[in-house]
Every structure is written in C-alpha cells, then in structure tokens.
C-alpha cells in the first residue's frame, strides 16, 4: 500500500509542475487572453414568449447501443437512433451488427460501431425532417463525428438543414479538443480545452470562438464554450459555420433549457438519452426467444452477466 | 381510450393498477375487466403517485419550476409524466389471480348496486352518503337521489353520491349499533341523525341524555329537514319521570339499592324481610326508622319507657316500635339496617321516587322517542330500573304470544335503547348495576326486538361481551392507540383504514357491518336539528358581566360625585332604594371597574378618591 501512496505523491508533484504555468495565470489574465480567441459575453436565457414559438419544433437526437455476447466475433451489437420532440413518442431507427455475419475485421470493430451509431442517429434526424418539420436540432455530441463516421449521409442532412434554415447544434459534455492551448501562448500546449476552461467563465457566460477551421474536416464548424450552470465546468456547442450568426442565440437557447443547479447540460439531452436506451433485458429476451437455447448459452450468455449482485 | 391497466404481480384478491391520466381515491369502486373471468368489482384500498422526473432522492438532479416551464413551452411536458398507482381489492375473491394487463373502468350503478343496497328505502335508516361514489350518481335509481344533504367546509352541499342505507329491518338478524369516536369527531351528530331517522319511522326509542342535548326543537338550517316536534317527549328524572315505589317488586328495589352501593348478603336478606309489595316510600321509610330506633334503644329500655311514659301517644309510638323490633329485630342485624337506610335515603334524595314512569311507557307505546334527562348519577340509577322494567314487559308480551296467551298480557312494543358514554353504563371493569341488564339485552335482545345503540369515546373501556354483540359499528375519528387497538380487534377495518382513523374529517365514518363483512366509508348527512345550547361559555361571561355593570351604573349614577369616605352612606342608601346590599369593598371594586371601562372619572384628593361623572 505504501507503493500506492508513493505513486500518488509523485502524481501530485508532477501535475502541479505540469500545470504550474496554468495555475500561475491569474484568472483575469487568462480571461484577457481568451479575448484574442473569441468573444466573451454574458448572456440571458430566452424569454418564455420566444420559447413558445418553438413548441414541438425542437428535436433532440441521440443514439444508444448495447452488446450481447462475449469476445470477438461472438456478439451482436444493437443500435438505436432516436429523435424526439416531446415525451409521448419519437422516431426510432434500429439496426444491428454482428461480426459473425457482417464481415467485420477485428481492426475495424470500433470504427464500424461508431459508424453504425452515427448512421442510425442521422437517419432518425432525417426522418424527422418530414414528420416533425423542426426548426432546431439538438444533437448529443460534437457534429464533427457524424461527418467522420457517415460523411455521405451527413452531407445530405447538412444540405437539407441549411436549405431550409433549420438550426443544428451539437452539445458536447466533455470537451475533447485542445485548440486553445495552441492559440494562447501563455498556456502549456498539452492542456486540453476542458481543463483550461475550468472555472474561467462565469455562470451564463459564453466564449464564442472565432476560428472555424481545424483542419480535420471538410467543412467549417463554429463553436462556443458555455457555462450553463453553477458547476464550474463548461460545455461545448458546435454549429455549421454557415449558421455562425445564430451561435449566440443558440447559446441563449441552451441556457433556457439548462437548470442552474445541474451539471451544466441541457435537460433535453438527458431526456433523449433516456428515451433512447437499449435495455439489456430486452436484448437478452429477444436473443433467447429466437436463437436455439443451447447456442445462446454457449456463445452469447456471458458468465459475467450471471454474477449475482449480492456481493456488491 | 382505456388508460388504466392492471400492472405487476396479482393474486385472486388484490392487484395494482396504474394510469397516466386518472388519479385514484381511496374507497372508490372500479371494475376490473378480466379477459377470462369477466368483470370483477373492486375497491381502491391505497393510492400513490409519482413522476420519474421528480424523484425523491437528494442525489441526482432536481428540476426547478423555471426549467419545467421552459421545457413545457417547447413541448416537453414533464408534469404530465405523472404515474398514478392504486391498490385494488376485489369485493368478492376471484377463482384465479387477476390477469395482469386487464383494463379498468368506472362502474355503472347497476353493477355495484348489490354491494350498497341490502335493503329498500322504507326499511332503512338513511345515515348519509358513501364517499367517492360520485361517478355513479348519474346512473343511480331516481328514488335514491336528492335524499340528503351534507355539510362540509361550512356549507351545505346537495347530494352527489350514493346514499348509505343502514338496514333497519336487518337488525332482526344483526342487532345493535356501536358508535365510536373521539370528541369533535362528529359522533354526537351521527347519533342525532340516527335518532332523527328512528323518529321518522316512529320507532319507539329510549334515549339516555345526561348532557341535556338531545332535543329536536331547533332546526339546524333554514328550509331543510323535517319536523320532529310531535315525535318525541322529554322526561326529566325527578320532575316528570321516576320510579313509582309502589310498583317496585323486592328484586327491583334491591337493584336500586345496589346502585347506591352494593348490598351485602345480610342486607339483601333484610330487604326481603322488610319490604312489603305495593307499599309506598313513606311506609317503608317508617318501618326502617322504627326498626333502627328500636335497635338503638334496645328492647329492655323500650319496655321501660312504655311502662313509664304518661303520654298515651308516646306510649303508642313506643309500642309500635317494639312491635317492629320484635318482628324483625332478630332477623336484621343493626349494621345491615343502617346500611339499608343510608342506601335508601341516597335514592330518595336523588328524587327518583318523586314520579312514576307511566307517561314514559305511554309515550313508548305511542311510538315516540323518549329522552330521559338527569345528572349522570341519577340516570345510571334510573336507567337500570327503566331498562329492566321495559325489557321485562316486552319479553313477557312476546313469551305470551308464543304460548298463545297474548290476550292476557298487555301489549308492549319493540324498542331501541340509546345512550352516549356507554363505558359508564357498561364498563369492562367495575360493577355498575346497569352493566348486567345491558349485557343481557346485548345477548338476548334480538329475540324480543329490543335493540341497543351505544356510543362512546372509549371503546377499550366498554364491556367486551357487549362490544362483540354490536353488529354494526360506526367508527369516527379516533386518536387513542388503545381504542384503535380495540377497534382493530372488534371490526373488519383493514390496515389502511385503521391508519386513517386519527385523520378522518369530522363527520366521516367507517361503517363496519357484520352483515356485509366489509366496511363502508360514509359521510353522515347534515342533521335536520341542532342541539339546544350553543352559547359559548366565554361569551356568556362577557355578556353577563357587562349586564351587571350596566345595572350597577344605572343604580349609582345619581349619587355622583362619590367620595371614598361616603361609601358606607352610599351602601345604606342603595340598600334602602333597591334592596341590594353592597359592602364598602364591593362598591370600591365596582366603581373602579366603571372607571376602567371609562364610564366615570376618578380623581385623587387629599381626602381620598373621588368618582364623578364624565
């Protein structure tokens, strides 16, 4: 055990050193630096009358997947994409993959998974265009990942939404980018944006970033960092750069839907996430019903899942 | 359309149901549409509701109102995500467990009629309405509508629920009613309504009323209810009702003496010797007095006095005393005689022999309700006599009827005996004389058509053999745990209902009937009449004292200005004029009071205080 505490002692020292440069920065100084990167603004949520105009016109999109089985290739992945505009029902697109039938090589496991997940989400969103005629799409996660995973489908979606002036925003809970460090000389380059932004913004403050092109994608996306709750962490918002002028409005919109005492993520994201889930029990039932029982037991019933929860 | 369904695990008696749109009320009646067993009638026994977006735990995120409103504006109605759950119990057990997924619907009155109406209107007492049955009002028979009104939240409401009919004729098989409830629970009004109903049917009834409140003159509300003036008579013990000593047989006399204090065996025997049937109070008193006198003086001394006294009247007097002494002296020890004397005098002082009970008997035969008023102690004494006497008469008549000898026996009607504070008349522990007659009537009364309605705040203190015989029990709000325990043992109230007992509204009652085997949740109807004394004691204090002050002021004002030193003089003058005597001290006090009430002024002079007009 002493080894462990030795190790954490060393961690402490290392991290302190590593982030010394950042920590030596005065918050006010850092905020000043950020002004070169984008515009810092204090925002108010949208008035209720304005929200009323969007009744049933806001679609939240999310995807969920679940796996039954064991090691590669003896498993089945089920994917569900979901697009909702109220709590009563929604558009669901389901699909599934199994390496046993779908010719997936071991190396492509993860990418295939990501691809299918993105696919069902965008398909659900596309179906909603006609069925729900929304004015705003709120997607769970950054928009870039759709472009990377399902470029053609995403193009279709992008075109249609831009044509019809439908706003699309991606809400990113855990910011994974590290663009800021490159732009702010004072800050160490190995710091992620998430860490840099910790407690830098005030509640209801947004940093609208200037730069739109990050080299990774074909298209430009404009983004913002928003602190939508009392929690000092910020969330990220992505929009098509063609819709850049709405980024501020979108930030206000997100503020209207985020509880001050939550972790900072709009409630809609949690709602659609809940609607979307593929329940393990349901998946098991479906497999057991259609597959020959002995085959199910051998290939798909993971011993781990039989573990009794008594000891937890 | 059908938004309610059976959910979860079921059995053949109970199940849970859930709905997203309709909330449930306890005691509501619903029909379970079981696909294989058909329509099953059920009642809600407990209810819950929850919303998954508003969880109870402190961890996790909690949405504030602002957020809920904003979400609702864009289409996400979180507050509509409430789920309402209820637990149902079938009125009759099914053969198989209820099918999960069965639909639920509101019943038509005809489907549940048999559970409510065990009798027809003319054979029932209309106690009030069955709560939470408003869904069935419209499909109900017309003659059941507009029968009663209820009084809630300080106003009168028209009937909108199924009426509760207490089966009167059913008492033949399931006799006697118990009324339990704490103070302020509506118990007295429940009793009042029952009595009004009995009067409407002209059922002969005796009501023991130690609180002087069972009068039916005063109407409770304008333009509501019936008139009862001709239907009842009031009797006050000692004034217009009592025991006719001449009518007493020795056994009854002994019972009465027992109410003063229990007779010892010796005393018991003495009374047998001393009492002559059909004699009057005075005669009996004299005999006792002479015997005591004789025993006090002693035989020898008596003989001496007889021999020595010159006065012939005195001599005769002593001779009489001697005769009594000789007849009874050996059989009745002096201590017994003393014991009998003070017991008897106690009765006499109560005034119980002042009148007889003939008028009451006539009133009963004329099918009236007889209210017997008097202090608790005297009522206890008299009621023992009355109940025994009336019960005897009825029994004699019925027995003669059976033997075919009814033409020989005088007619006596069936009747009810009603009393509040019955734990005083029929206690579990303690030897009160009324206990035994009540017990006998509780156990045997059914055969003869003599029925009890016993009310109490303390059911745990009532003789348990009697409680067990009360086939219908009206249970109002009860808070004491020992009483709730008794109620749980003696009635068929289920767990949830028992838990509700301390929180019932005034006037709400659980009716537990042996006849039905399940309790009803009822609201007693608004009484037609009201109790006579409603003056508030503290208001009375204010009123009276201000009256006194006014009259004093009138007397004294002509004497202003009044000086301290003149009080003696003033007191004399007032006495001469009005006859009222005030001491100096009283005058001082009263004048000060007038000053405080600003009816006069006061000034301190070197000679003392002076009071003068304003």
Boltz contact constraints between the chains, C-beta under 6 A:
constraints:
  - contact:
      token1: [A, 48]
      token2: [B, 73]
      max_distance: 6.0
  - contact:
      token1: [A, 51]
      token2: [B, 70]
      max_distance: 6.0
  - contact:
      token1: [A, 51]
      token2: [B, 73]
      max_distance: 6.0
  - contact:
      token1: [A, 51]
      token2: [B, 74]
      max_distance: 6.0
  - contact:
      token1: [A, 52]
      token2: [B, 73]
      max_distance: 6.0
  - contact:
      token1: [A, 54]
      token2: [B, 74]
      max_distance: 6.0
  - contact:
      token1: [A, 55]
      token2: [B, 74]
      max_distance: 6.0
  - contact:
      token1: [A, 55]
      token2: [B, 75]
      max_distance: 6.0
  - contact:
      token1: [A, 56]
      token2: [B, 75]
      max_distance: 6.0
  - contact:
      token1: [A, 58]
      token2: [B, 74]
      max_distance: 6.0
  - contact:
      token1: [A, 85]
      token2: [B, 75]
      max_distance: 6.0
  - contact:
      token1: [A, 86]
      token2: [B, 75]
      max_distance: 6.0
  - contact:
      token1: [A, 86]
      token2: [B, 76]
      max_distance: 6.0
  - contact:
      token1: [A, 87]
      token2: [B, 76]
      max_distance: 6.0
  - contact:
      token1: [A, 87]
      token2: [B, 81]
      max_distance: 6.0
  - contact:
      token1: [A, 256]
      token2: [B, 70]
      max_distance: 6.0
  - contact:
      token1: [A, 259]
      token2: [B, 63]
      max_distance: 6.0
  - contact:
      token1: [A, 259]
      token2: [B, 67]
      max_distance: 6.0
  - contact:
      token1: [A, 262]
      token2: [B, 61]
      max_distance: 6.0
